[in-house]
Amino acid sequence: MVYITFGIILVAAWLVRRLLGIRKGRWGATFAAVVIGEAASIGILQLITGNAIELGWEWFPVGITLVLSLSMLAATLIELLGRPRTSPRVIAVPHPVRALRRRVGRTARYVQVSTIAAQSGLFGAGRDQADEEGSHLGRALASTFERSGGLFVKLGQAMASQPQLVTPAVAAQLARLQDQAAPADPAAALAVLEQEIGPIHAVFETFGTDPVATASIGQTYFATLLDGRSVVVKVQRPGIRDSMDRDLDILARLADRLQNGTTWAKSLGIGELAAGFADSTREELNFRIEAANGIHARESLKPTDLVTVPAVMDEYTTSRVLVQERVPGGGIGTPGIFDGMSDQQRTGLADALLSVMVRQMLSGGQFHADPHAGNVFIRPDGLLALIDYGAVGRLNSYERIGLVDLFRGLQIEDPSLVRQAALRFGTPSGRIDSEALDRELSRLLGRAVQPGGRLDPGAIGEILFVFRDFGIGLPRSITALFRTLYTLMGSLEVIAPGYDLVGGVGRVSGQAANPLGRNTTIKEFLENELMSLGPVLSRIPGNLDEMSRTLLRGDLRARVSLFSEADDVTVIWNLLNRFVLTIIGSAGLIASALLLTIDAGTQMQLVTNFVGGIGFAFSTLLLLRTITQILRRRDRR
């Protein structure tokens, strides 16, 4: 009996999948629907006949009809109510006590952050509105991050440095956040240092036990090695990995909740921002990655560059301790640091920084992704120094060519080049109206390029918003690139007030690397490309003459391919599906109504009424679902 029942379930599941058009996956939901349908059918027959187990073969068609109808109804309800997982869930079995402790701590922290967000009005915020005090959304975010502390303050600072992504009004409110991390317990911090590199007196001649800077991930000390070299020692805060993992998990959950429940989070792409921030934060927790980035950047410099990178003492560097050369001088934001320098000298330094950054971007290697004023030093000898390679970016060959197109488009105010850059950077979500995009970019370039050729820094953010509005999805590498460009423009402005980025790109283009990795500069690459177009250009007059003669003879033909676009096929397929569903639903509704009006025997009357009722309900549900999909599609337009 068990084998017969299992066989019936298996056959019924196959029939239900065939009838509903389920081709892949969802086997668990199908079997569940069949079990529900079979159980309900047995219950109904038991209610009608009083003995469903001993019914004759004449009831077999009725039973099969009931099982299939109820199973299809259950499968449809499961499909409507359930959401299939996009990826398999990995179940880990950690230490039970430790897992319980982590779960309790994570839950308490999540409740705390969610409560703060709700009290700050973050969940109830619709689209951002401004008042006398600035952005309402910005105030809600700043309050939530400030009261949550720790990692969330770091996230707020990161968002404040990206007005091109979160809008200038929101960034202005977040700019008041300060990383006010209190120094770690001195004994615990020194214990981390000794666990990683051994006794302090065996490595350092002098070591300042008071940190000169503290942040959410680590704190910095000044020291002197036994050989007399002055160094900076960065030590990771004790226990920071566990707390960061906890807060990053909470951040992902909170971002997902906001992304699905608020309009402002969707417009800002808060989910993508949170994911990118989490990836970069996890990299920053491993100081070996930062050390390797710094070593690679130092090796990529030329002897003639006016920019340096501090040397890393690799023999003393671990995943939680970073020892590197101490850079003399001070940050470029230090008041009076450029006193005595002429405007020409300051412009030369700005050109040097821009040249190194552009060369790193176009070489295919790593570039400094956070060149803000605090990470750019001016040394007593007049050279610049780039410090803190914890955050880096890298572009593939296609993205590097897109960056060249972007720079060229900004230089000559050509919207078509900027559009080409966008299509190299990202992936369109659908068909793009090129003329409309070019018109919008042309208006943007007209506003962005100020008198004298100076580029408005806000244009970088506006370009991103235009790309997003036209359905061009950008990967994290490109959002990081635009964030870097915006930050770089701020540092260049500090070094040389009124600095012309467009002109600077033109001046350094002869030194920047070819984006295709050849041993030529951008200028030589463009000249070679122009020379290679010579044969093509020479054939254009002959081709035009041949086309005109063909047109005069009336032999010009055009081939039209119907449904060559994937979007066209999708639209037609959706229309066909809705048409078929409407026909099936209407026919079922009519047939069910006829069954309800048939006058049969006592027992069969109950069966026909029940089957007619089930069919009527199922057909009505099918029609309502089709109508709902049509209405939702119209609303999305």
C-alpha positions as CSV (number, residue, x, y, z in Angstrom):
1,M,0.0,0.0,0.0
2,V,2.9,2.3,0.8
3,Y,4.5,1.7,-2.6
4,I,1.1,2.3,-4.4
5,T,0.6,5.6,-2.5
6,F,4.2,6.7,-3.3
7,G,3.6,5.8,-7.0
8,I,0.4,7.8,-7.1
9,I,2.2,10.8,-5.5
10,L,5.1,10.6,-8.0
11,V,2.7,10.3,-11.0
12,A,0.5,13.1,-9.7
13,A,3.6,15.3,-9.1
14,W,4.7,14.7,-12.7
15,L,1.3,15.5,-14.1
16,V,1.0,18.7,-12.0
17,R,4.4,19.9,-13.2
18,R,3.4,19.2,-16.8
19,L,0.0,20.9,-16.5
20,L,1.5,24.0,-14.7
21,G,4.5,24.2,-17.0
22,I,7.1,23.8,-14.2
23,R,10.3,22.7,-16.0
24,K,13.1,23.1,-13.4
25,G,13.4,23.0,-9.7
26,R,10.6,23.4,-7.1
27,W,10.3,19.6,-6.6
28,G,9.8,20.0,-2.9
29,A,7.0,22.4,-3.3
30,T,5.4,20.1,-5.9
31,F,5.5,17.1,-3.7
32,A,4.1,19.1,-0.8
33,A,1.2,20.3,-3.0
34,V,0.5,16.7,-4.2
35,V,0.5,15.4,-0.6
36,I,-1.9,18.2,0.4
37,G,-4.1,17.5,-2.6
38,E,-4.2,13.8,-2.0
39,A,-5.0,14.2,1.7
40,A,-7.7,16.7,1.0
41,S,-9.2,14.4,-1.7
42,I,-9.3,11.4,0.7
43,G,-11.0,13.6,3.3
44,I,-13.6,14.9,0.8
45,L,-14.4,11.3,-0.5
46,Q,-14.7,10.1,3.1
47,L,-17.1,12.9,3.9
48,I,-19.2,12.1,0.8
49,T,-19.2,8.3,0.8
50,G,-18.5,7.5,4.4
51,N,-15.8,4.9,3.4
52,A,-13.2,6.3,1.0
53,I,-10.8,3.3,1.4
54,E,-13.2,0.7,-0.1
55,L,-14.5,2.6,-3.1
56,G,-14.8,0.8,-6.4
57,W,-13.0,1.6,-9.6
58,E,-15.9,3.7,-10.9
59,W,-14.7,6.4,-8.4
60,F,-11.2,6.4,-9.9
61,P,-11.8,9.2,-12.4
62,V,-13.4,11.3,-9.7
63,G,-10.4,10.7,-7.3
64,I,-7.8,11.5,-9.9
65,T,-9.7,14.7,-10.8
66,L,-9.9,15.7,-7.2
67,V,-6.2,15.0,-6.5
68,L,-5.0,16.9,-9.6
69,S,-7.3,19.8,-9.1
70,L,-6.5,20.2,-5.4
71,S,-2.8,19.6,-6.0
72,M,-2.7,22.3,-8.7
73,L,-4.6,24.7,-6.4
74,A,-2.1,24.0,-3.6
75,A,0.9,24.4,-5.9
76,T,-0.4,27.7,-7.2
77,L,-1.0,29.0,-3.6
78,I,2.5,27.9,-2.6
79,E,3.9,29.7,-5.7
80,L,2.0,32.8,-4.8
81,L,2.9,32.8,-1.1
82,G,6.4,31.3,-1.2
83,R,9.6,32.8,-2.4
84,P,12.2,30.4,-3.7
85,R,15.8,30.9,-2.5
86,T,18.2,32.4,-5.0
87,S,21.1,30.5,-3.6
88,P,21.4,27.4,-1.5
89,R,21.7,27.9,2.2
90,V,24.8,26.6,3.8
91,I,24.2,25.2,7.3
92,A,27.2,25.2,9.6
93,V,27.4,23.5,13.0
94,P,29.6,25.6,15.2
95,H,30.4,25.0,18.9
96,P,27.0,25.1,20.6
97,V,27.9,27.4,23.5
98,R,29.8,29.8,21.3
99,A,27.1,29.7,18.7
100,L,24.5,30.5,21.4
101,R,26.5,33.3,22.8
102,R,27.1,34.8,19.3
103,R,23.4,34.5,18.4
104,V,22.3,36.2,21.6
105,G,24.8,39.0,21.2
106,R,23.9,39.4,17.5
107,T,20.2,39.5,18.2
108,A,20.6,42.0,21.0
109,R,22.7,44.2,18.8
110,Y,20.3,43.9,15.9
111,V,17.4,44.9,18.1
112,Q,19.4,47.8,19.5
113,V,20.3,49.1,16.0
114,S,16.8,48.6,14.6
115,T,15.3,50.4,17.6
116,I,17.6,53.3,17.1
117,A,16.8,53.4,13.3
118,A,13.0,53.4,14.0
119,Q,13.4,56.1,16.7
120,S,15.4,58.2,14.2
121,G,12.6,57.9,11.6
122,L,14.7,55.9,9.2
123,F,12.1,53.2,8.4
124,G,9.3,55.7,7.9
125,A,11.2,57.9,5.6
126,G,9.9,58.2,2.0
127,R,11.7,60.1,-0.6
128,D,14.1,62.7,0.8
129,Q,12.8,66.1,1.7
130,A,14.7,69.2,2.6
131,D,13.8,71.9,5.1
132,E,15.6,74.8,6.9
133,E,17.9,72.3,8.7
134,G,18.8,70.4,5.5
135,S,18.0,66.9,4.4
136,H,15.5,65.0,6.6
137,L,16.9,61.6,5.4
138,G,20.4,62.8,6.1
139,R,19.5,63.7,9.7
140,A,17.9,60.4,10.2
141,L,20.9,58.5,8.9
142,A,23.4,60.6,10.9
143,S,21.4,60.1,14.1
144,T,21.2,56.3,13.5
145,F,24.9,55.9,12.7
146,E,26.0,58.2,15.5
147,R,23.9,56.5,18.2
148,S,24.8,53.0,16.9
149,G,28.5,53.8,17.0
150,G,31.4,51.5,15.9
151,L,31.2,50.3,12.4
152,F,28.1,52.4,11.6
153,V,30.1,55.6,12.2
154,K,32.6,54.4,9.7
155,L,29.8,53.7,7.2
156,G,28.4,57.2,7.7
157,Q,31.9,58.7,7.1
158,A,32.2,56.6,3.9
159,M,28.8,57.7,2.7
160,A,29.7,61.4,3.5
161,S,32.7,61.1,1.2
162,Q,30.4,60.0,-1.6
163,P,27.9,62.8,-2.3
164,Q,28.0,61.6,-5.9
165,L,26.2,58.5,-4.7
166,V,24.1,59.6,-1.8
167,T,23.3,63.2,-2.9
168,P,25.1,66.3,-1.6
169,A,22.3,67.1,0.9
170,V,22.6,63.7,2.6
171,A,26.4,63.9,2.6
172,A,26.3,67.3,4.2
173,Q,24.4,65.9,7.2
174,L,26.7,62.8,7.5
175,A,29.8,65.0,7.3
176,R,29.4,65.9,11.0
177,L,30.1,62.3,12.0
178,Q,33.5,61.8,13.6
179,D,35.3,58.6,14.4
180,Q,35.4,59.0,18.1
181,A,36.7,55.6,18.9
182,A,38.2,55.6,22.4
183,P,41.7,54.2,22.7
184,A,41.8,50.5,23.4
185,D,43.0,49.2,26.8
186,P,46.8,49.8,26.6
187,A,47.7,46.4,28.1
188,A,45.4,44.6,25.7
189,A,46.7,46.6,22.6
190,L,50.4,45.9,23.6
191,A,49.5,42.2,24.1
192,V,48.2,42.0,20.5
193,L,51.5,43.5,19.3
194,E,53.6,41.1,21.3
195,Q,51.5,38.1,20.2
196,E,52.2,39.0,16.6
197,I,55.9,40.1,16.5
198,G,57.3,39.1,19.9
199,P,58.7,41.2,22.8
200,I,58.6,44.9,22.0
201,H,62.2,45.6,23.3
202,A,63.5,42.9,20.8
203,V,62.2,44.8,17.8
204,F,62.0,48.5,18.8
205,E,64.6,50.8,20.3
206,T,61.8,53.2,21.4
207,F,58.1,52.7,21.4
208,G,55.5,55.3,22.3
209,T,52.8,53.5,24.3
210,D,50.3,56.3,23.8
211,P,48.6,56.0,20.4
212,V,48.9,59.1,18.1
213,A,45.7,58.2,16.3
214,T,42.8,55.9,17.0
215,A,40.1,54.6,14.7
216,S,37.4,51.9,14.6
217,I,39.7,49.2,13.3
218,G,43.2,50.0,14.7
219,Q,45.4,52.6,16.4
220,T,48.7,54.0,15.4
221,Y,52.0,54.4,17.4
222,F,55.3,56.1,16.7
223,A,58.4,53.9,17.2
224,T,62.0,53.5,16.3
225,L,63.5,50.2,15.1
226,L,66.8,48.9,16.5
227,D,68.6,50.1,13.3
228,G,67.4,53.7,14.0
229,R,64.7,53.9,11.3
230,S,61.6,55.9,12.4
231,V,58.4,53.9,11.8
232,V,54.7,54.0,12.2
233,V,53.1,50.9,13.9
234,K,49.5,50.2,13.3
235,V,47.9,47.7,15.7
236,Q,44.5,46.1,15.3
237,R,42.1,46.7,18.2
238,P,41.6,43.7,20.4
239,G,38.5,41.7,19.6
240,I,37.6,43.9,16.6
241,R,37.1,41.0,14.2
242,D,34.2,39.4,16.1
243,S,32.5,42.8,16.6
244,M,33.0,43.8,13.0
245,D,31.6,40.4,11.8
246,R,28.6,40.9,14.0
247,D,27.9,44.5,12.9
248,L,28.5,43.6,9.2
249,D,25.9,40.9,9.4
250,I,23.5,43.3,11.1
251,L,24.3,45.9,8.4
252,A,23.4,43.4,5.7
253,R,20.1,42.6,7.3
254,L,19.2,46.2,7.9
255,A,20.2,47.2,4.4
256,D,18.0,44.4,2.9
257,R,15.1,45.5,5.1
258,L,15.5,49.1,4.0
259,Q,16.0,48.2,0.4
260,N,12.7,46.2,0.3
261,G,10.7,48.6,2.4
262,T,11.6,52.2,1.6
263,T,11.8,54.2,-1.6
264,W,14.8,56.2,-0.6
265,A,16.9,53.1,-0.1
266,K,16.0,51.8,-3.5
267,S,16.9,55.1,-5.1
268,L,20.3,55.3,-3.4
269,G,21.0,51.6,-4.0
270,I,21.7,51.1,-0.3
271,G,22.1,47.3,-0.7
272,E,24.9,47.7,-3.2
273,L,26.6,50.4,-1.0
274,A,26.4,48.2,2.1
275,A,27.8,45.2,0.2
276,G,30.7,47.2,-1.2
277,F,31.4,48.7,2.2
278,A,31.4,45.2,3.8
279,D,33.9,43.9,1.3
280,S,36.3,46.7,1.8
281,T,36.0,46.6,5.6
282,R,36.8,42.9,5.6
283,E,39.9,43.6,3.5
284,E,41.0,46.3,5.9
285,L,40.9,43.8,8.8
286,N,43.8,42.0,7.2
287,F,46.9,44.2,7.4
288,R,48.9,41.9,5.1
289,I,46.6,43.0,2.2
290,E,47.3,46.7,3.0
291,A,51.1,45.9,3.2
292,A,51.0,44.1,-0.2
293,N,49.1,47.0,-1.8
294,G,51.6,49.5,-0.5
295,I,54.6,47.5,-1.7
296,H,53.1,47.1,-5.2
297,A,52.3,50.9,-5.3
298,R,55.9,51.8,-4.3
299,E,57.4,49.5,-6.9
300,S,55.2,51.0,-9.7
301,L,56.6,54.5,-9.1
302,K,59.2,56.0,-11.4
303,P,62.3,57.7,-10.2
304,T,61.1,61.0,-11.7
305,D,57.8,61.0,-9.9
306,L,57.1,63.7,-7.4
307,V,55.0,61.2,-5.4
308,T,56.3,58.6,-3.0
309,V,54.8,55.7,-1.0
310,P,56.2,54.8,2.5
311,A,58.3,51.6,2.6
312,V,56.7,48.6,4.4
313,M,58.8,46.6,6.9
314,D,57.5,43.3,5.7
315,E,59.5,41.2,8.2
316,Y,57.5,42.8,11.1
317,T,54.1,42.9,9.4
318,T,51.3,40.4,10.2
319,S,47.5,40.2,9.7
320,R,47.1,42.4,12.8
321,V,50.2,44.5,12.9
322,L,51.6,46.8,10.1
323,V,55.0,48.5,10.4
324,Q,56.0,51.0,7.8
325,E,58.2,54.0,7.2
326,R,57.2,57.2,9.0
327,V,56.6,60.0,6.5
328,P,58.1,63.3,7.6
329,G,56.1,66.5,7.1
330,G,52.3,66.7,7.4
331,G,49.0,66.3,5.6
332,I,48.2,68.6,2.8
333,G,45.3,69.9,4.8
334,T,47.6,71.2,7.5
335,P,47.3,75.1,7.7
336,G,50.3,76.8,6.2
337,I,51.9,73.6,4.9
338,F,52.2,75.2,1.4
339,D,53.6,78.5,2.5
340,G,56.5,79.6,0.4
341,M,55.4,77.6,-2.6
342,S,54.4,79.4,-5.8
343,D,51.2,78.7,-7.7
344,Q,53.2,77.0,-10.4
345,Q,54.9,74.7,-7.9
346,R,51.6,73.8,-6.4
347,T,50.1,73.1,-9.8
348,G,53.1,70.9,-10.6
349,L,52.5,68.9,-7.5
350,A,48.8,68.5,-8.4
351,D,49.8,67.3,-11.9
352,A,52.2,64.8,-10.3
353,L,49.5,63.3,-8.1
354,L,47.0,63.2,-10.9
355,S,49.6,61.6,-13.2
356,V,50.4,58.8,-10.7
357,M,46.7,58.1,-10.0
358,V,45.8,58.0,-13.7
359,R,48.8,55.8,-14.5
360,Q,47.8,53.4,-11.7
361,M,44.2,53.3,-13.0
362,L,45.2,52.6,-16.6
363,S,48.0,50.2,-16.0
364,G,45.7,47.4,-14.9
365,G,47.2,47.3,-11.4
366,Q,45.9,48.6,-8.1
367,F,45.2,52.3,-7.5
368,H,44.7,54.1,-4.2
369,A,40.9,54.2,-3.7
370,D,40.8,56.8,-0.9
371,P,43.2,59.7,-1.7
372,H,41.6,62.2,0.6
373,A,43.6,65.1,2.1
374,G,44.5,63.1,5.2
375,N,46.1,60.4,3.1
376,V,48.3,62.7,1.1
377,F,51.4,64.2,2.9
378,I,53.8,66.9,1.8
379,R,57.4,66.2,2.8
380,P,60.0,68.8,3.7
381,D,61.8,68.0,0.5
382,G,58.7,69.1,-1.5
383,L,57.6,65.6,-2.5
384,L,54.1,64.2,-1.9
385,A,53.5,60.9,-0.2
386,L,50.5,58.6,-0.5
387,I,49.8,56.7,2.7
388,D,47.2,54.1,3.8
389,Y,46.6,51.6,1.0
390,G,43.9,49.8,3.0
391,A,41.4,50.7,0.3
392,V,42.4,50.0,-3.4
393,G,40.6,49.5,-6.7
394,R,41.4,47.8,-9.9
395,L,39.9,48.1,-13.4
396,N,39.8,45.4,-16.1
397,S,40.9,46.2,-19.7
398,Y,37.3,47.1,-20.8
399,E,36.8,49.5,-17.9
400,R,40.2,51.1,-18.5
401,I,39.3,51.9,-22.2
402,G,36.0,53.3,-20.8
403,L,37.9,55.6,-18.5
404,V,39.9,56.9,-21.5
405,D,36.6,57.6,-23.3
406,L,35.3,59.4,-20.2
407,F,38.4,61.6,-19.9
408,R,38.3,62.4,-23.7
409,G,34.5,63.1,-23.5
410,L,35.1,65.6,-20.6
411,Q,37.9,67.2,-22.4
412,I,36.0,68.0,-25.6
413,E,32.5,68.0,-24.1
414,D,31.4,65.1,-26.3
415,P,28.4,63.3,-24.8
416,S,28.7,60.3,-27.2
417,L,32.1,59.5,-25.8
418,V,30.7,59.6,-22.2
419,R,27.9,57.4,-23.4
420,Q,30.4,54.9,-24.8
421,A,32.3,55.0,-21.5
422,A,29.0,54.2,-19.7
423,L,28.4,51.2,-21.9
424,R,31.9,49.9,-21.4
425,F,31.6,50.4,-17.6
426,G,28.2,48.8,-17.0
427,T,25.4,46.6,-18.3
428,P,22.2,48.1,-19.7
429,S,19.0,46.6,-18.1
430,G,17.1,47.1,-21.4
431,R,17.1,49.1,-24.6
432,I,18.6,52.5,-24.2
433,D,17.5,55.6,-26.1
434,S,20.9,56.8,-27.3
435,E,19.7,60.2,-28.4
436,A,17.9,60.9,-25.1
437,L,21.0,59.9,-23.2
438,D,23.2,62.1,-25.3
439,R,20.9,65.0,-24.8
440,E,20.9,64.6,-21.1
441,L,24.7,64.2,-21.0
442,S,25.1,67.2,-23.2
443,R,23.1,69.3,-20.8
444,L,25.2,68.0,-17.9
445,L,28.5,68.7,-19.6
446,G,27.3,72.2,-20.4
447,R,26.7,72.9,-16.7
448,A,29.7,70.9,-15.4
449,V,32.5,72.5,-17.5
450,Q,32.9,75.9,-16.0
451,P,34.6,79.0,-17.6
452,G,38.3,78.3,-18.0
453,G,37.7,74.6,-18.6
454,R,37.5,73.8,-14.8
455,L,35.3,70.8,-14.1
456,D,32.7,71.0,-11.3
457,P,33.4,68.1,-8.9
458,G,29.6,67.6,-8.5
459,A,29.5,66.5,-12.2
460,I,31.1,63.2,-11.3
461,G,28.1,62.3,-9.1
462,E,25.6,63.7,-11.6
463,I,27.0,61.5,-14.4
464,L,26.5,58.4,-12.1
465,F,22.9,59.4,-11.5
466,V,22.3,59.8,-15.3
467,F,23.7,56.4,-15.9
468,R,21.4,54.9,-13.2
469,D,18.3,56.8,-14.5
470,F,18.9,55.3,-18.0
471,G,19.1,51.7,-16.6
472,I,22.9,51.2,-16.9
473,G,23.9,49.1,-14.0
474,L,27.5,49.8,-12.8
475,P,29.7,47.2,-10.9
476,R,31.3,48.0,-7.6
477,S,34.7,48.6,-9.3
478,I,33.2,51.5,-11.2
479,T,31.3,53.1,-8.3
480,A,34.7,52.8,-6.4
481,L,36.4,54.5,-9.4
482,F,33.9,57.4,-9.4
483,R,34.3,57.8,-5.6
484,T,38.1,57.9,-6.0
485,L,37.8,60.5,-8.7
486,Y,35.6,62.7,-6.6
487,T,37.9,62.4,-3.6
488,L,41.0,63.0,-5.8
489,M,39.4,66.2,-7.1
490,G,39.0,67.4,-3.5
491,S,42.7,66.7,-2.7
492,L,43.8,68.4,-6.0
493,E,41.8,71.5,-5.0
494,V,43.6,71.6,-1.6
495,I,47.0,71.3,-3.3
496,A,46.3,73.9,-6.0
497,P,43.1,75.9,-5.5
498,G,41.1,76.3,-8.7
499,Y,42.9,73.3,-10.3
500,D,41.7,72.4,-13.8
501,L,41.1,68.6,-13.9
502,V,40.3,68.6,-17.6
503,G,43.5,70.5,-18.4
504,G,45.5,68.4,-16.0
505,V,44.4,65.2,-17.7
506,G,45.5,66.7,-21.0
507,R,48.9,67.6,-19.6
508,V,49.6,64.1,-18.0
509,S,48.1,62.0,-20.8
510,G,51.5,61.7,-22.5
511,Q,52.8,60.0,-19.3
512,A,49.9,57.8,-18.4
513,A,50.0,54.1,-19.5
514,N,48.1,52.7,-22.4
515,P,44.9,51.1,-21.1
516,L,45.6,48.0,-23.3
517,G,48.8,47.4,-21.5
518,R,51.2,48.1,-24.4
519,N,54.5,49.9,-23.9
520,T,53.1,53.2,-25.2
521,T,51.5,56.3,-23.7
522,I,47.8,57.3,-24.2
523,K,48.9,60.0,-26.6
524,E,50.9,57.5,-28.7
525,F,48.0,55.0,-28.5
526,L,45.5,57.5,-29.8
527,E,47.8,58.5,-32.6
528,N,48.3,54.9,-33.6
529,E,44.6,54.3,-33.6
530,L,44.0,57.3,-35.8
531,M,46.7,56.0,-38.3
532,S,45.0,52.6,-38.3
533,L,41.8,54.2,-39.4
534,G,43.4,55.6,-42.6
535,P,42.5,52.6,-44.9
536,V,38.9,52.6,-43.5
537,L,38.5,56.3,-44.1
538,S,39.9,56.0,-47.6
539,R,37.2,53.4,-48.6
540,I,34.3,55.6,-47.3
541,P,33.8,57.7,-50.6
542,G,33.7,54.6,-52.8
543,N,31.2,52.9,-50.5
544,L,29.0,55.9,-50.5
545,D,29.1,56.1,-54.3
546,E,28.2,52.4,-54.6
547,M,25.2,52.9,-52.2
548,S,23.9,55.9,-54.1
549,R,24.1,54.0,-57.5
550,T,22.3,51.0,-55.9
551,L,19.6,53.4,-54.6
552,L,19.1,55.0,-58.0
553,R,18.7,51.6,-59.7
554,G,16.1,50.7,-57.1
555,D,18.1,47.7,-55.9
556,L,18.6,48.8,-52.3
557,R,17.2,46.2,-49.9
558,A,16.9,46.0,-46.2
559,R,16.5,42.8,-44.2
560,V,14.2,43.0,-41.1
561,S,14.5,40.4,-38.5
562,L,11.4,40.0,-36.4
563,F,11.9,39.3,-32.7
564,S,15.7,39.6,-32.9
565,E,15.8,41.4,-29.6
566,A,15.4,39.4,-26.4
567,D,13.0,42.1,-25.1
568,D,10.7,41.6,-28.1
569,V,10.5,37.9,-27.5
570,T,9.8,38.4,-23.8
571,V,7.0,40.8,-24.5
572,I,5.3,38.4,-27.0
573,W,5.8,35.4,-24.8
574,N,4.2,37.3,-21.9
575,L,1.2,38.3,-24.0
576,L,0.8,34.8,-25.3
577,N,1.0,33.4,-21.7
578,R,-1.7,35.8,-20.5
579,F,-3.9,35.1,-23.5
580,V,-3.7,31.3,-22.9
581,L,-4.3,31.7,-19.1
582,T,-7.3,33.9,-19.8
583,I,-8.8,31.3,-22.2
584,I,-8.2,28.5,-19.7
585,G,-9.6,30.5,-16.8
586,S,-12.7,31.6,-18.8
587,A,-13.4,28.0,-20.1
588,G,-12.9,26.6,-16.6
589,L,-15.2,29.2,-15.1
590,I,-18.0,28.3,-17.6
591,A,-17.5,24.6,-17.2
592,S,-17.6,24.9,-13.4
593,A,-20.7,26.9,-13.6
594,L,-22.4,24.2,-15.7
595,L,-21.3,21.5,-13.2
596,L,-22.9,23.5,-10.4
597,T,-26.2,23.5,-12.3
598,I,-26.3,19.8,-13.3
599,D,-29.0,17.8,-11.4
600,A,-27.4,14.4,-10.7
601,G,-28.0,11.6,-8.2
602,T,-27.6,12.1,-4.4
603,Q,-23.9,11.0,-4.1
604,M,-22.9,12.3,-7.6
605,Q,-24.6,15.6,-6.9
606,L,-22.2,16.2,-4.0
607,V,-19.2,15.3,-6.2
608,T,-20.3,17.5,-9.1
609,N,-21.0,20.4,-6.8
610,F,-17.7,20.0,-5.1
611,V,-15.7,19.6,-8.3
612,G,-17.7,22.6,-9.8
613,G,-16.9,24.7,-6.7
614,I,-13.2,23.8,-6.8
615,G,-13.0,24.5,-10.5
616,F,-14.9,27.8,-10.1
617,A,-12.6,28.9,-7.3
618,F,-9.4,27.8,-9.2
619,S,-10.6,29.5,-12.5
620,T,-11.4,32.7,-10.6
621,L,-8.0,32.6,-8.9
622,L,-6.3,32.1,-12.3
623,L,-8.2,35.1,-13.9
624,L,-7.6,37.3,-10.9
625,R,-3.9,36.5,-11.0
626,T,-3.7,37.3,-14.7
627,I,-5.6,40.6,-14.2
628,T,-3.3,41.5,-11.2
629,Q,-0.2,40.9,-13.3
630,I,-1.5,43.1,-16.1
631,L,-2.3,45.9,-13.7
632,R,1.0,45.7,-11.9
633,R,2.8,45.8,-15.3
634,R,0.9,48.9,-16.2
635,D,1.7,50.6,-12.9
636,R,5.4,49.8,-13.4
637,R,5.3,51.7,-16.7
